[in-house]
């Protein structure tokens, strides 16, 4: 019987240390500036590309980790530095997950490297599902993909919204409806390569948090892509649509396949924010003196910090379990991926709020980072499935109700 262990191996520890150093020396010092500017931090992305952090080879190494932990470790460390900058660096990963989850091996080999480019020619990628009237309810997508058999091309029309790197990405991976009568079962994923006519950026959103990460609409106007840009291929799509029309169960939906793969990673980002706020508050409480003693000597503060530490560690364990299950091919029978995401996201919001309370007035001003971490944390209860949707997934899983 193999020995149970939660210890990281030597390779994981070395990479964790390497990423933490980048987060500490590059991302965190720049966090406040890029939050104020609300712009994509291109110099930092380029620096990450030069040192190998932003690259196809490194992401492939992370996803190849048989324990499933490495990608989560990396995201926790960089989000510990700054969540907005972290999303700017790793925002392309969601598109990669979309290609990997829905595409063929040949498509993955062709498109995933193009999501990153090279250190000398950095590229970005974007993944898009949400629309103005289809956020949590992905079955009601209005964007359409129509097949032009004569030219073996797909014609894409519609507007995607809330898209990380939307419009500025070189490669877009978008989920559209190919048969609206089938709801979410009639959807498919498409790659829109760099330079394709008919795709443009719409409104760029000014956000409460993660403001260094670009979020915008993506507009498709008679955007034509070759048939090979349909992830998974047309034969597989036709088989799936035929099964759906017969009322039979089909394979995982295009959007859900991506989110299932990414939820533990998103949870790890939230853990990074919570950990940053806890550590900062702990140091502050040890140094800050009121009534002649450090405030950590007050039980009300000490207990608050104890709860912050407990919840952060519990969130990390849920993330680790989900990541391990995903990497070893174990099904999320009880919504374990959603558990990791919803608990970590809500933990980050709660921990950062406690951090503000511990710092008092200092926690409420931008001279200190905890107010920014609190603003950044809130998105983790909303994007890639709201907390309410995560609970719906979990409740249906434990009750045996299948989402059609």
C-alpha positions in Angstrom: 0.0 0.0 0.0 1.4 3.4 -1.0 2.1 5.9 1.7 -0.3 8.9 1.9 1.4 12.3 1.7 0.5 15.9 1.1 4.1 16.9 0.7 5.2 18.6 -2.5 7.9 16.9 -4.5 11.2 18.6 -5.2 10.2 19.8 -8.7 7.0 21.3 -7.3 8.9 23.0 -4.5 11.4 24.5 -6.9 8.8 25.8 -9.3 6.7 27.2 -6.4 9.8 29.1 -5.1 10.6 30.4 -8.6 7.0 31.7 -9.2 6.8 33.1 -5.7 10.0 35.1 -6.3 8.4 36.6 -9.5 5.2 37.3 -7.6 7.1 39.0 -4.7 9.6 41.0 -6.8 7.7 41.8 -9.9 3.9 41.4 -9.6 3.2 42.7 -6.1 5.2 45.9 -6.3 3.4 46.7 -9.6 -0.1 45.8 -8.4 -1.3 49.2 -7.3 0.0 51.0 -10.4 -1.7 48.7 -12.9 -4.9 48.6 -10.8 -5.0 52.4 -11.1 -4.2 52.4 -14.8 -6.7 49.7 -15.6 -4.6 48.6 -18.5 -3.0 45.3 -19.6 0.5 45.2 -18.0 2.3 44.3 -21.2 5.8 44.9 -19.7 5.1 42.4 -17.0 3.7 39.8 -19.4 6.7 40.3 -21.6 9.0 39.8 -18.6 7.1 36.7 -17.6 7.6 35.4 -21.2 11.3 36.2 -21.1 11.9 34.1 -18.0 9.7 31.3 -19.2 6.7 31.8 -16.9 4.4 32.8 -19.7 5.1 30.1 -22.3 3.6 27.0 -23.9 6.4 24.8 -22.6 5.8 25.9 -19.0 2.0 25.5 -19.2 2.5 22.0 -20.8 4.8 21.1 -17.9 2.2 22.3 -15.4 -0.6 20.3 -17.0 1.6 17.2 -17.3 2.1 17.0 -13.6 0.5 13.7 -12.7 -0.7 14.9 -9.3 -2.6 17.9 -10.8 -1.1 20.2 -8.2 1.4 22.2 -10.2 -0.9 24.5 -12.1 -2.8 25.3 -8.9 0.5 26.0 -7.0 1.6 28.4 -9.7 -1.7 30.2 -9.8 -1.9 30.6 -6.0 1.6 32.0 -5.8 1.1 34.6 -8.6 -2.3 35.6 -7.3 -0.6 36.0 -3.9 1.4 38.7 -5.7 -1.5 40.4 -7.5 -4.6 38.8 -8.9 -5.1 41.3 -11.7 -1.6 40.8 -13.0 -1.9 37.1 -12.5 -5.0 37.0 -14.7 -3.2 39.0 -17.3 -0.5 36.4 -17.4 -2.6 33.3 -17.1 -5.8 34.5 -18.8 -4.7 32.7 -21.9 -4.9 29.4 -19.9 -8.7 29.3 -20.1 -8.6 29.3 -23.9 -5.9 26.5 -23.7 -8.3 24.5 -21.4 -11.1 25.0 -23.9 -8.9 23.7 -26.8 -7.6 20.8 -24.7 -11.0 19.8 -23.4 -12.9 20.0 -26.7 -10.3 19.6 -29.5 -8.5 16.7 -31.0 -4.8 16.0 -30.3 -4.0 17.5 -33.6 -5.9 20.7 -32.9 -4.3 21.0 -29.5 -0.8 20.7 -31.1 -1.7 23.4 -33.7 -3.6 26.0 -31.7 -2.2 25.9 -28.1 1.3 27.1 -28.9 -0.3 30.0 -30.8 -2.0 31.1 -27.6 1.4 32.1 -26.2 3.7 33.0 -29.1 7.3 33.3 -28.2 9.4 35.4 -25.8 10.2 37.7 -28.7 6.6 37.8 -30.0 4.1 37.4 -27.1 0.6 36.4 -28.0 -2.6 36.3 -25.9 -5.7 34.1 -26.1 -9.3 34.5 -24.9 -12.1 32.1 -24.1 -15.7 33.3 -24.5 -19.0 31.9 -23.5 -21.1 34.6 -21.7 -23.4 36.9 -23.4 -25.6 39.8 -22.3 -28.6 37.5 -21.8 -26.7 34.3 -21.2 -24.4 34.4 -18.2 -25.2 31.7 -15.7 -27.8 30.3 -18.2 -25.4 29.2 -21.0 -28.2 27.2 -22.7 -29.6 30.5 -24.0 -26.7 31.6 -26.1 -27.8 33.8 -29.1 -24.5 33.8 -30.9 -24.7 31.5 -33.9 -22.4 29.4 -36.0 -23.7 28.3 -39.4 -21.9 25.8 -41.7 -21.2 26.8 -45.3 -20.7 23.4 -46.8 -19.7 24.7 -50.2 -16.7 26.4 -48.7 -16.1 24.2 -45.7 -16.4 27.3 -43.5 -18.3 28.3 -40.4 -19.9 31.7 -40.3 -20.0 33.2 -36.8 -22.3 36.0 -35.6 -23.1 37.4 -32.2 -21.6 39.3 -29.2 -19.7 37.8 -26.3 -19.3 39.7 -23.1 -17.2 39.7 -19.9 -14.3 38.1 -21.9 -10.8 38.1 -20.4 -8.4 39.4 -23.1 -11.5 39.9 -25.3 -10.6 41.7 -28.5 -6.9 42.1 -27.7 -6.2 38.4 -27.9 -4.5 37.0 -30.9 -6.5 33.7 -30.7 -10.1 33.5 -29.5 -11.8 30.3 -28.5 -15.6 30.9 -28.5 -18.6 28.7 -27.7 -21.6 29.3 -30.1 -24.9 27.7 -30.8 -25.0 25.5 -33.9 -28.6 24.3 -33.2 -30.5 26.6 -30.9 -33.4 24.1 -30.5 -31.1 21.8 -28.5 -30.0 24.4 -25.9 -26.6 23.8 -24.4 -26.4 20.4 -26.2 -26.5 22.2 -29.5 -23.3 24.3 -28.9 -19.8 23.9 -30.1 -16.4 25.5 -29.6 -14.5 27.3 -32.4 -11.0 28.7 -32.7 -10.9 32.2 -34.3 -7.3 32.6 -35.4 -5.3 35.8 -35.4 -6.1 38.1 -38.3 -9.5 36.7 -39.1 -11.9 39.3 -40.6 -15.2 39.9 -38.8 -14.0 39.8 -35.2 -13.6 42.9 -33.2 -13.5 44.3 -29.6 -16.7 45.9 -28.3 -17.1 47.7 -25.0 -14.2 47.5 -22.6 -15.5 47.2 -19.0 -14.3 49.3 -16.1 -14.3 47.0 -13.1 -14.4 46.9 -9.3 -11.3 44.7 -9.1 -8.8 42.7 -11.1 -8.4 45.9 -13.0 -5.0 45.0 -14.6 -6.9 42.2 -16.5 -8.5 43.3 -19.7 -12.3 42.5 -19.9 -14.4 43.4 -22.9 -17.0 42.4 -25.4 -16.1 40.4 -28.5 -18.2 41.1 -31.6 -18.6 38.7 -34.5 -20.0 40.0 -37.8 -20.1 37.4 -40.5 -16.8 36.1 -39.2 -15.7 33.1 -41.3 -13.4 30.4 -40.1 -12.2 27.2 -41.8 -14.0 24.0 -41.0 -10.9 22.8 -39.1 -11.5 25.5 -36.5 -14.5 23.6 -35.1 -13.0 21.9 -32.1 -13.5 18.2 -32.1 -14.4 18.1 -35.8 -17.7 18.1 -37.7 -18.1 14.3 -37.7 -18.0 14.2 -33.9 -20.4 17.2 -33.7 -22.9 15.7 -36.1 -22.9 12.5 -34.0 -23.5 14.4 -30.8 -26.3 16.5 -32.4 -28.0 13.4 -33.7 -27.9 11.8 -30.2 -29.3 14.9 -28.7 -32.2 15.0 -31.2 -33.0 11.4 -30.4 -33.3 12.4 -26.7 -30.2 10.4 -25.7 -27.5 11.7 -23.4 -24.6 13.3 -25.0 -21.0 14.0 -24.0 -20.1 17.0 -21.8 -21.2 20.4 -23.1 -18.6 22.5 -24.8 -18.6 25.2 -22.1 -18.9 22.9 -19.1 -16.0 20.7 -20.3 -13.8 23.8 -20.1 -15.1 25.0 -16.7 -14.7 21.6 -15.1 -11.0 21.7 -16.0 -10.5 25.2 -14.8 -12.5 25.4 -11.5 -9.7 24.1 -9.3 -7.3 26.6 -10.9 -9.7 29.5 -10.3 -10.1 28.3 -6.7 -6.3 28.3 -6.4 -6.2 32.0 -7.5 -8.7 32.8 -4.8 -6.6 30.9 -2.2 -3.7 33.1 -3.2 -5.6 36.3 -2.5 -6.8 35.0 0.9 -3.3 33.9 1.9 -1.9 37.3 1.0 -4.5 39.1 3.1 -4.0 36.7 6.0 -0.3 37.0 6.0 -0.4 40.8 5.7 -2.9 41.0 8.6 -0.9 38.7 10.8 2.3 40.8 10.4 0.3 44.0 10.9 -1.4 42.6 14.1 2.0 41.7 15.6 3.4 45.2 15.0 0.4 47.4 15.5 0.1 48.6 19.2 -2.9 49.9 20.9 -3.4 50.4 24.7 0.2 49.5 25.3 0.3 46.1 23.5 0.2 44.5 20.1 -3.3 44.1 18.9 -2.8 40.3 18.2 -2.7 39.9 22.0 -6.4 40.8 22.0 -8.5 37.6 21.7 -10.9 39.2 19.3 -8.1 39.8 16.8 -6.3 36.5 17.5 -9.4 34.5 16.9 -10.2 36.4 13.7 -6.7 35.5 12.4 -7.2 31.9 13.5 -10.4 31.6 11.5 -8.7 33.3 8.5 -5.9 30.7 8.6 -8.3 27.8 9.0 -10.6 28.8 6.1 -7.7 29.5 3.8 -6.1 26.1 4.4 -9.4 24.4 4.1 -10.0 26.1 0.7 -6.5 24.9 -0.5 -7.3 21.3 0.5 -10.5 21.4 -1.5 -8.6 22.8 -4.5 -5.9 20.1 -4.1 -8.4 17.3 -4.0 -10.3 18.6 -7.1 -7.1 19.1 -9.0 -5.9 15.6 -8.1 -9.2 14.0 -9.1 -9.2 15.8 -12.4 -5.6 14.8 -13.2 -6.2 11.1 -12.3 -9.4 10.8 -14.3 -11.7 10.6 -11.3 -15.2 12.0 -11.9 -16.6 14.8 -9.9 -19.4 12.6 -8.5 -20.3 15.2 -5.9 -19.4 18.4 -7.6 -15.9 18.4 -6.1 -14.7 20.9 -8.8 -17.5 23.3 -7.9 -16.9 22.8 -4.2 -13.3 24.0 -4.6 -14.3 27.0 -6.6 -17.2 28.2 -4.5 -15.5 27.7 -1.1 -12.2 29.3 -2.2 -14.0 32.3 -3.7 -16.2 32.9 -0.7 -13.2 32.4 1.6 -11.2 35.0 -0.3 -14.0 37.5 0.1 -14.4 36.8 3.8 -10.7 36.8 4.6 -10.0 40.0 2.8 -12.9 41.7 4.6 -11.5 40.5 8.0 -8.1 41.9 6.9 -9.7 45.3 6.4 -11.3 45.1 9.8 -8.0 44.3 11.5 -6.2 47.2 9.8 -9.1 49.5 10.6 -8.9 52.8 8.8 -5.6 51.8 7.2 -7.4 48.8 5.6 -9.9 51.1 3.9 -7.4 53.3 2.1 -5.3 52.6 -1.0 -2.0 53.2 0.7 -2.4 49.6 2.0 -3.1 46.6 -0.3 -5.9 44.9 1.6 -8.7 47.0 0.1 -7.5 46.1 -3.4 -7.3 42.4 -2.5 -10.9 42.7 -1.2 -12.0 44.3 -4.5 -10.1 41.6 -6.4 -11.6 38.7 -4.4 -15.3 39.5 -5.2 -15.0 38.3 -8.8 -14.3 34.8 -7.6 -17.9 34.4 -6.5 -19.1 35.5 -9.9 -17.0 34.6 -12.9 -16.7 31.1 -14.4 -19.9 30.2 -12.6 -21.5 32.2 -9.7 -21.6 30.8 -6.2 -25.3 30.0 -6.8 -24.5 28.0 -9.9 -21.7 26.1 -8.1 -24.2 25.2 -5.4 -26.7 24.1 -8.1 -24.0 21.8 -9.6 -23.2 20.3 -6.3 -26.8 19.8 -5.2 -27.7 18.2 -8.5 -24.6 15.9 -8.3 -25.4 14.7 -4.8 -29.1 14.2 -5.7 -28.3 12.4 -8.9 -30.0 14.9 -11.1 -28.3 15.3 -14.5 -28.1 18.7 -16.3 -29.3 18.2 -19.8 
